[in-house]
Amino acid sequence: MGLVRAVGVRDGGAALPHGFWAAVRVWLEKPQVANRRLCGAAIEVEGTVALGEGGEESSSFAAVWGSEEQGERVASAGAAELGRLWREVCAQLSPEHGRLPPPVTPWAWPDPRAELRAVLRTLLPRARPAGPPAPPMKELAVQDVYNGTVTFLPLEENSEGKYKIKKCNIYQIQLVYIKDEEWSVSVVAPFPEDWFSDGIAYPKLAWLENELLSKLAKWSVEQKPSEFKSTLSLISVAKYSKVYQDLKEKYKEMVKVWPEVTDPEKFVYEDVAIATYLLESTIMPGDTHLFPDTDWLIGNHSDELTPWIPVIAARSSYSCRYFVLPCCFFDFYGKYSRRQSKKTQYREYLDFVAQVGFVCGFNVEEDCLRIPSTKRVSLIGKSRTYPPAEHALIDKQITQYINTHQTCALLMCNRKVACNHKDHSDVCKEASSELPENETKTAGTIWMPGFQPREKVEQIRNCASLPRDFVDDVVLSVANLLLNAASQNSCSDMRDGNTNTWNQGESLSLKEVAEHLHKETLKRLKSEYGGLQTLLKNNHQVFEVLNGRVHIRDWRKEKPSRKTKPEVKRRLSAEAFKTRLCWFFIHHPDGCSLPSESCPYAHGTEELRQSQKIKKKKNIQ
């Protein structure tokens, strides 16, 4: 028996042993969170099995293959498969393999009728940048809850379709109680000298010791229940992995320059034409924007339309379904206002959009996409909760729900009345009586007259659209204010013979800077998001704003990033080099603090370079 490593854990919150099994479940279902060379695992079948003679399976069983319609037939087939596989495994665990850890040594088990939980999973490797894709690998995990062990048995399929244990790569995770609040989590490998690392599903033993074990120990005592489901809970992870890798391989060249890798006539111009067609109109929630012949309505970052998508789907046709990926928080009428402080804003908004789906008569399902975004929870309405004959009743229910939310929105806007999500019905009933009759009924074509879609051209209010002359005047005024505050110190240094001192200026608070600006200037800045602070941060060549204080940026102190920049960022930095004039070279009394060859900005017009990005655009045109 080879002990790879054991780590001690302290359980001050009574998380163990349940936390240990929750951590094991994460490793079973989502191994990619620890092993980045995997894209997931498919749990094919699981159930309880007996360790007695014959290894017969018990009736407690769960199969996750196939669809719900297959029902008992799938469960029966899965039970038979698990039982057959378990008998094959037990036959290979003979007494001469005395180094195997319990409970996979049958003769060491005190009760032949005792049950273990077996989980058959398929490990799904990620696509490799070079070479053929690695094949999926099957593995049988045997959980002994009573003794706190889970044993992983790698399986190899022979030409006859039978599975053989790959004994060299068997490993076991153990939880041991020591005393008081002290526990131990360990990894055991029976044959460490024969361990074979394929670099994907089975890394080196050092990885089990340093990476997996530390993560399992951490997860075991973490009591952080997620507000969301695990990723891809509604679809087959195996199918998703295959399709994702195929598409990734198919479109990998798109990250390069368009004209050099694909036909722009086909890809660029066609996509631009489609997007242009979809944008020449604005979708308004109403009878004129229904889709009776559409199977799916998909809302991806649909913003103001997000809560309307279930409504549009419900009223388009009985067979219309929807998929929505909420991002920005909007109600039917405008910005969504929080109603519950016990939830995160994101979780509360998801619950609201889900409630809209329920009111519209959908069986709403939730899933988490595997995308690099913090807003990755999707809501899906595939089936209805009512028969087609009750369509009129549901439509009336939808109308009442929308009107209720419109009333609450108007109250909060005009009278600043907080509308509690739990008991807002009384407030809304009271308010509805104050509205004109035509605003409490569904209009013939527009369902909510007060709905305001986003303007086709959004107003930019982050100081980026301010006139250049105005911005330049503010920048020069603030810079002179900081420089003049330190001019006395600079002069004394010059009298002392220190001619190498570059005037760095003084630091002033944003409030102090604002007090020296003209009132009309401040009034104009207040109409922008962030005001003065945003303008100064936008001009990062000149200023540095830290903790509410404004400083002149000293480029001599700028350190290169420790992390290696991605290729795209490096290319963009190279393209921008010397494409703008150096503000300090022109305006600072001491000039630029950097020599010309070190400054990323041009010291004079003779050093200016044309942006390579601009050249590209001209060539394409």
MOKA-V411058 format. One line per field, one symbol per residue. ss: DSSP state (~ for helix, > for strand, _ for the rest). phi: phi as a letter, one per 40 degrees, with the letter a starting at -180 (. if undefined). psi: psi as a letter, one per 30 degrees, with the letter a starting at -180 (. if undefined). A space follows every 10 residues. Layout:
ss: ???
phi: ???
psi: ???
This chain:
ss: _>>>>>>>>> _______~~~ ~~~~~~~~~_ ~~~____>>> >>>>>>>>>> __~~~_>>>> >>>____~~~ ~~~~~~~~~~ ~~~~~~~~~~ ~~________ _____~~~__ ____>>>>>> >>>>>_____ ______>>>> >>>>____>> >>>>>>>___ __>>>_~~~_ >>>>>>>>>_ _>>>>>>>>_ _~~~______ ____~~~~~~ ~~~~~~~~~~ ~_________ >_____~~~~ ~~~~~~~~~~ _~~~~__~~~ ~______~~~ ~~~~~~~~~_ _____>~~~_ _____>>>>> __~~~~~~~~ ~~~~~~____ >>>>>____> ____>_____ ____~~~~~~ ~~~~~~~~~_ _>>>>>>>__ ______>>>> >>>>___~~~ ~~~~~~~~~~ ~~~~~~~~~~ ~~~~______ ____~~~~~~ ~~____~~~_ _____>____ __________ _______~~~ ~~~~~~~~~~ ~~~~~_~~~~ ~~~~~_____ _______>>~ ~~~~~___~~ ~~~~~~____ ~~~~~~~~__ __>>>>__>> >>__~~~___ ______~~~~ ~~~~~~____ >_~~~~~___ __________ _>__~~~___ _~~~~~~~~~ _
phi: .bccabbcbb bcbfcccccc cccccccccb cccbbccbbi abccaaicbc cccgfccccc abbbcgbccc fccccccccc cccccccccc ccccdccccc ccccbdcccc bcccbbbbbc bbcbcccccb gcccccbcab bbbbcccgbb bbbcbbcccc gcbbccccbc abbbbbcbaf bcbbbbbbbc bccbdbbcgb cbccdccdcc bccccccccc bcbbcccbcc cfcbbccccd cccccccccc bccccccdcc bbccdccccc cccccccccc bbcbcaccbb bcbbcbbbbb fcfdcdcccc ccccccaccc babbbcbccb ccbaccbcbb ccbccccccd cccccdcccc gbccbbabcc bcacbbcbbb bbbbcbcdcc ccccccccdc cccccccccc ccccbfccbc ccbccccccc cccccccccb bcccbbcadc cbccccbccc bbgcccdccc ccccdccccc cccccbcccc ccccccgccc cbccgcbbcd cccccccccc cccccccbcg fdcccccccc cbbbbbfgbb bccbcccccc ccccccdccc cccccccgcb ccccccbcdc gccbcdcccc bcchccccbc ccccddcccc c
psi: kjjelkkkkk jfghfkfeee feeeeeeeei fffejffkfa kjjekllklk gakfhkllfj kkkglalfff beeeeeeeee eeeeeeeeee ffilffhffk kkggjeffke jfflklkkkk lkkjllkkfk llkkllklkk kjkjeeghkk kkjkkkkafg glkkkiffgk lkkkkkkdlc gklkklkkje iefgkkkfgd eialeeeeee deeeeeeeef gkiikkflll khfflkeeee eeeeeeeeee gffffakeff fljfeeeeee eeeeeeefff lkkkjlffil ifgkekkkjj hfcffeffee eeeefelffk llkkikdljk aefbkkkkfk fflleeeeee eeeeeeeeeg gkjklkljli likfigklkk jfllgllffg eeeeeeeeee eeeeeeeeee eeeefhkkjk fehfeeeeee effflleffg lkleekfjff kjlkkejkkk hgffgkkeee eeeeeeeeee eeeefgeeee eeeeffgifg kkjfllklle eeeefflkee eeeeefflkf beeeeeeeif eelkjkhgkk lkkjfffjkk kekkkleeee eeeeefkgfl kkeeeefkfg akfkleffkf lkilfffkkk keeeeeeeee .
